[in-house]
Amino acid sequence: MSDTIAISDTQAIIINNLDYTLFSWSKQKGIAPIAVKYAKGVYLYDYDDKRYIDFSSGLMNVNIGHGDQRVTDAVVKQMQEVSYITPSCVTKVRGELGKKLAEISPPGLNKTLFTVGGAEAIENAIKLARLYTGRHKIIARYRAFHGASYGAMTAGGDPRKLASDAQQIPNVIHVEDPYCYRCPWGKEITSCSRECVSHIERVIEFEGAENIAAIIMEGESGSSGCIKYPPDYLKKVRALCDKHGILLIADEVMSGFGRTGKWFAVDVHGVIPDMIASAKGITSGYLPFGALIVSDAIAKHFDDKVLWLGLTYSAHAVCCAAALEVLNIYEEDELIENASAMGKYIEAEIGKMKLKHPSIGDFRNTGLLGCIELVKNKITKEPMAPFNAKPEEMTIMNKVAAKIKELGMYTFVRWNYIFVAPPLCITKEEIDEGLSIISEALKIADEYTIHT
Ligand SMILES: Cc1ncc(COP(=O)(O)O)c(C=O)c1O
């Protein structure tokens, strides 16, 4: 008899991945990844043909849904012509994509620098703001994530940076968030004086307006818990920028490309930023890509001055082709309209779930960028797991996440948040399926609530 234990194909795939690759933001032991064989629409399928509904669109990027043949065709066609040329040469597709982005961006943002992903778009936005204004300070929010490269990570306040933050880039200043469910100033949104905005104004005064190049904010908050801005917040921040000659950089990496029911989340707020940093939904994750879209004033400034920015893979022809096709799909399939309608449907359905589940403290969403915040007590709002929870503080949430997975859902679960951000092509029936899985899993969390 042989000592070797037969392992399935799926197990062999997982073992290779665990033995030879590293996993982000995680201890390397004890990981149980889903081995995805193929994916279609809002579903992932593993090697045993188990189906998972993807309720966070991968990392909130696969906006058009998985496995769209139209993108594959566009990519193959481009590869058959040319895959890579140096960014100082041009392709038809690069110019067409630039033109399309100018059409869908807010008025006055007409030129784009293409990058390889979100963090690089942010890095270049920070550099460009400094080059353009001649100022050095950047104001950003604590509860924000802007990417994992050093500059982007410094700009974000997300605690994922804390373990390696000794070498942050200098001159980034953080401000508190307008977290209305847990207002840092103890106010209510209906009666407050927007202390969240006067706080920023005070920080500007302390830091010296003449030193501040830009304020960077997500178009709408994402992985920090979809901390929805009060309706007039971004407008007031824009006004502060205008008053002090500060640029406003909108990080639309997660909130862009239809996720909020508009092309960009700044459109929801009626605000025109000076730059839009974007990635994710631009290609819906079919290929890595990013875009930094800038105002005419910034673009013009570099007509006669050197633009000290560059990347080997800027405007990669194949990524441009994927992006152009994905942008067409948003329009052809009316996905942005669907995101808005389905966002409203989810809001109504989770409203009903709130009555059934004592563990749902809050649900915040803009279109299909949403998250449920779980609490142990609805009155005190004690979180089911704290901010920056240690592994041992995640026991309850880990059980909830395991149940979600067991019942056939993949979604992003972080601290006491469960994300509800499915692909924009999702239907009501698919939403019902997903929410019933979450509802079933929430029964575990409900057991830990304290009724008052
Ligand atoms: C708002 C935001 N900005 C920037 C990034 C970084 O993008 P990337 O991971 O493509 O570098 C992310 C990634 O999740 C994000 O959510």
The ligand as an SDF file (V2000), in Angstrom:
LIG
                    3D

 16 16  0  0  0  0  0  0  0  0999 V2000
  -10.2250   54.1540   -3.7560 C   0  0  0  0  0  0  0  0  0  0  0  0
   -9.0150   53.3730   -4.1920 C   0  0  0  0  0  0  0  0  0  0  0  0
   -7.9480   54.0270   -4.6680 N   0  0  0  0  0  0  0  0  0  0  0  0
   -6.8550   53.3890   -5.1040 C   0  0  0  0  0  0  0  0  0  0  0  0
   -6.7790   52.0070   -5.0480 C   0  0  0  0  0  0  0  0  0  0  0  0
   -5.5370   51.3090   -5.5280 C   0  0  0  0  0  0  0  0  0  0  0  0
   -5.7510   50.6830   -6.7410 O   0  0  0  0  0  0  0  0  0  0  0  0
   -4.7680   49.5220   -7.2340 P   0  0  0  0  0  0  0  0  0  0  0  0
   -4.9690   48.3820   -6.2900 O   0  0  0  0  0  0  0  0  0  0  0  0
   -5.2090   49.2510   -8.6370 O   0  0  0  0  0  0  0  0  0  0  0  0
   -3.3910   50.0610   -7.1730 O   0  0  0  0  0  0  0  0  0  0  0  0
   -7.8550   51.2810   -4.5470 C   0  0  0  0  0  0  0  0  0  0  0  0
   -7.7990   49.8100   -4.4560 C   0  0  0  0  0  0  0  0  0  0  0  0
   -8.6290   49.1630   -3.8800 O   0  0  0  0  0  0  0  0  0  0  0  0
   -9.0160   51.9830   -4.1070 C   0  0  0  0  0  0  0  0  0  0  0  0
  -10.0790   51.3490   -3.6180 O   0  0  0  0  0  0  0  0  0  0  0  0
  1  2  1  0
  2  3  1  0
  2 15  2  0
  3  4  2  0
  4  5  1  0
  5  6  1  0
  5 12  2  0
  6  7  1  0
  7  8  1  0
  8  9  2  0
  8 10  1  0
  8 11  1  0
 12 13  1  0
 12 15  1  0
 13 14  2  0
 15 16  1  0
M  END
$$$$
